[in-house]
Amino acid sequence: DYYRILGVGRDASDADLKKAYRKLAIRWHPDKHADPEAKKKAEAQFKDIAEAYDVLSDKERRQIYDKFGEEGLKGGGGAPSGGPGGPNVFYFRDGRRWWSLWHALCYCGKQTMHGMSSSSSSSSKPRAYERDLVCTLEELYTGTTKKMKIGRTRFHNGHPVKEDNVVTVDVKAGWKEGTKSVLALAAAAAAAAAAAAAAAAALSAAFVAVAFAVPAAATVTLLAAAAAAAIAAAVLFFFRLFWITFSGEGGQETPNGPPGDLIFVVKSKPHPRFTREGSQLIYRVSVTLLKALTGFTLPVHTLDGRVLHVKVDQVVSPNFKKVIPGEGMPISKKPGEKGDLIVEFDIIFPRSLSDEQKTKLREVLANA
């Protein structure tokens, strides 16, 4: 029971799920358990927690799980087949809001010859279908190719027919987690909308200036309009970069209508060892007080299978961080470059000390 694993009710909100996941992930992180048996148990528990959050944090998969249970996600209970060893089957998110936003940006302020908004002329544009492209952190580190099986509706001889289609997605090294891209899209969209609106207003003002024979004002305003339009175009281009779009590969809504686009948004699975922050990788490790004071060498298993032997010869104090340059995530816009790996430490203090141990520590640390 995914809800029981996370310790939340079936009416839990996204915020409740995230809060519960973070709390449990910290508690059951394998690196926090030194004993082999405890570590093995923690790894299994951490995997279950990550799996539960991965399903319940996705709106469509959560609905399928609530209706059909875990078997529904794997193909039982009336849901299409998928899961480990089987095809990845898509459940489309409603992409209408994305098309509406895209259309509003492209046609902001644009008028037809009769003064009517051009938005009414594009109502026949089919909706786009948005779907998560779930990747492991390893896949986003090295890059990979994914073949995704999608279900869609197409019309044949006027009748709707459900069919499967396979699309190939080349995941580039360094691609960022999709939910962060969506947040970035919102900011880009707002900037683009403002720039497009400014361009439309500036052009209108320019035409007024020309009509009243004020050449200087018209020239200045037209330049402002051109600059605003250029900014809008640049931001719209940036806005589009976060989407992986397959034109015409979505579903068909009417017999004579064109098929919609299929849009993938990258989503990263939780990782048991690393946390990603942009191009940086965060690796959190627990060390004993003895190691923190005397130094040690830390083996770090990288996402591409290498082992880094990180020498820590400083005294590890609370909030101390060890930075390994160039061992973070690839930077997709700068081929060959990577961010940093940042090692954060949790110091394990002894639960108790004998009087003799305390005396020796006072002697050793008296002048430290």
N, C-alpha and C positions, 0 to 999 in steps of 0.2 A: 504494500500500500504506500504509494508515493507520498500521500498526505501524512501518513503516520511516520514515515521516515523523516520528514522535515518537521514533524511536530506541529502541524497547522491544520485548521479546519478546511472543509471543502469550499467554504466561502472566502478563503484567504485572498487578499488583494496581491497585486504584483509587489508592492512594497513589503507586505508581510512575508512573501516567499523569499525575497531578496534578503531581508533581515534574518530570517531563520537559516537560510543557506550560509550566509557569512558566519553566523555564530557557530553552526555545526562544522563548517569547513575549518575554522580555526581550531576548534576542539579536537577534531579527528584528523588533522593533518599528519601524515605519516612521519614527517621529520620531527614531530614533537614527542615521539615515542622511541626511546632508546632500546628497550627490551625487545628482542626479536619477535616473541609471541604477540606482545602488545602492538608492535609495528605492523605485523601481518594482519591483525584484527582491524587496526586503524585503516590500513590500505583498502580492505574490503568495505569497511563502513564508509570511507571517503568516496569510493566508487559508487556506492548506492546513493549517497547524498547527491553527488554530481549528476547521476542519471535521473534522479527524481526532479531535481531543479531544472535540468535540461528539458524535460517533458512539460512540467507544469508552468514554466516561464514562457512557453510558446502557446499562444492562444488557441490555434487550431489543434495542435497535438493534445492540449489539455482537454478540449471538447471531446476529442475522440476517446481519450482515456476515461473521461467521466462517463461516457456512454457505453463503451465496449470493454473498458479495462485494458490491462497490458496486452492482452491478445489482440485487441483492436489495432494497436500500434504495429503488431507483427503480422497482421493479416487475418486474424480471427475475428469473430463477433461482427461480421458484416463489413469490415474495413478491408481495403486492398492490401495485398501482401507486401511485405518489406522487412526491415530489421536486419539483424546480423545474418549474413549469408544470402540475403535476398535483395531484390531491387529496392531502390529508394523511391517511394511513391509520393507524389506531390499532393498537397491539399492547398489549393490556391488561396492566398489572402486577397481581399478585395483591393485591387489597385486603383479603383476609381479616384480616390483622393489624390493619388500621385498624378494621374492624368489631368485632373482639374487644376492642380497647382501648376503643372507644366504649361497647360494651356493659358492660364491666367498670366503667367510670366511672359509667354511668347506674344500674347496679343494685348498686353496691358496698354490701354489708351488707343488702340488701333480702331479706326472707324471705317465703315463701308461708304460708298459714294452717297448713299441716302441717309447717312448719319446714324445708322444702326450699328450696334456693337457687333463685331465679327464673331464673337463667341457663339452667337446663335447659329452661325453657319457651320460650326464644327461639331454640333451635337451628335453627329453620326459617327464620330471617331470612337472606335471600340475601346472598351476599358482595358487597361493593362493589368496583368496578374502578377502579384508579387509573392515571392517564395524565399524562405531562408535557405542559404547555402551553408550547411553546417560543416565546419572544418575543425580538425584538431590543431593544436598549436604547432605540432610538428609539420603538418601540411602547410600552414601559413609561413613557417620558417623556411622550408625547402622548396615550396611550390609543388603542385601536383595536378593531375588531370582527373576530373570526375565525370563519369557518365551517369546522368540523372534520368530516371524514367518518370515521365509525367503523364497524368491522366487529363484529358481535355475533351470538350464536346465540339464536334464538327457536324455540319449538315450535309446529308447525302440524299439527293432526290427530295429535298424539302423536309426530311426527317432527321431529328437530332440523333447522333450516334456517338457513344462514348468510345474513345480510342486511346491507345498509349503511344507515346512518342519518346524517343531517347535523344537527349541533347548532350553535347560534350562541352564542359566548362574547363578552361585552362586557368587554374588558380596560380597567380603569380606570387613569388616569394615576397613577403612583406605586406601583403594586403591586410588592411586593418579590420578589426571586428565590426560587423555590420551595424550593430546597434549604435556604436559611436559614430559611424558614418551617417546614420539617420539623423542623429543630433546635429551633426555638422551640416546636413542638408537643410535643416530647418533654418539655421543661421544664414546659410547661403541663399536660401529662397527669400528670406526677409530682405537681405541686402539687394538681391536681384529685383525684387518687386519695387523696393524704394527707388533703385536706380532707373528702372523702366518707367515708373511713375514720374520721376524727375525729368526724364527725357521727353515724355509726352507733354508735360506741363511746359517745358522749355520750348518745344516746337510750337505749341499753341501760342505762347507769348511772342515767339518770333514772327508768326504769321500776322498777329495783331500789329506788331511793330511795322511790318512791311506794309500792311493795309493803311496805316497812318503815316507812311513815308518817313520813318525814323530809321535810316540805314544803320547808324552807329549802334543803336540799341538792338536792332535785328541781328547784326553781325555778332555782337557779344553773346546774345541769347542763343544763336545757332551754334556757336562754339561750345557753349555750356551743354546744349542738347547733344551734340556729337560726343562730347566727353562722357556724359551720362549714359548714352547708348552703348559706348564702348565698354564702360564699366559693367553695364547690365549683361552684355554679350560674354564678357570674360567670366563673370560670376556664374552665368548659366552654363558655360562650358565646364567650370569647376563642379557645379551642381550635378552635371550629368556623369562626371567621372566616377562617382561612387556607385553607379549602377552597372550591372552586367546584364545587358538587354539582348534578347533574342526576338527580333522583329517578326511578327506574324506567327509566333510559335505558341501563343496562348489559345484560349477557347474562343468559340464563335457563338455569338448571342442570337443572331437572326439568320435565316436561310441565305439571304443575299448580302449580308453584311460581311465585311472583312474580319479576319481573326485578329484578336488583340495581341499585344506584345507580352512576352514573358520576361519578368525582371527578377533577378536574383540579388539578394542582399546577404553579404557574408556574415556569418555568426560563428563565433569561436566557442568550442567546448571548454569547460573548466579543466584546468590541468592540475595534477596532483603535486607538482613541484614548483612550477613557475607561475607568476602573475605578470601579465603584460600591461605596460603603461606606455602607449605610443610605440616608440622604437626601443624602449628600454624593457629589459626582462628583470623581474624581481625574484630573487631566490632567498627564501627565509629558512634559516637553519638554527637548531638548538645546540648549544655547546655548554659543557660543564664549566663551573667557575675556575677549575684548575686550568683548562685550556684557555679560557678567556684571559687569565693572568700570565700564562707562560708561553702562549703561542702554539700553533699547530698547522698542519697542512690539510686543506679541505678538498676532497675530490668532488667535482661537480660534473655530473653527466649531462652533456649538452643535448639540444633537440635534434642534432644531426648525428648522434651516436658517439661523439668524442668524449674524452674524459679530461677535464681541466684540473690540474693540481694547483690549487690556489693557496699560496703561502701567506699565513696571517701571523706576522711577527710583532704587531702592535698589541697593546693591552686593549682588549675588547670591553668597552664601557657601554652602558645603556645608550641606545640610539646610534651606536657606531655602525657605519656602513663601509663596505669594501667595494670599490668600483673597479671593474675589469673592462677597460675600453675595447670596443669593437666586438664584443661577444653577445650583444643584444640581438634584436630582431633586424632583418634586412630592411633597408629603406627603399621602398618600391620606386620612388621618384629619383633615387640616386643609386643606380646599379653599382654593386661592388662595395657599398658602404653599409655599415651596421651601427646600431645604437650600442649602448653599454649594458653590461650585466652588473646588477647591483645586488650584493649579498647583504642581507640584513640578519642580525643575530638576536636570538633569545637566550639569555644566560640562565642556566639551571643552577640555582643555589642549593646547597645541602640543607636538608630538613632539620638536621641537628648536628651539634659538635660536642665532643667531650671536653672536659676542663683542660686536659692535656693539649688537645688540638687548639683550643682557644689561646692557651699560653704561647704555643709555638707561633701561631699566627700573629699575635701581638709583637713577638720578638722580631719576626720577619718583616712585618709591615709597619713597624714603629716609625721608621724614617721614610716610608714610601710617599 
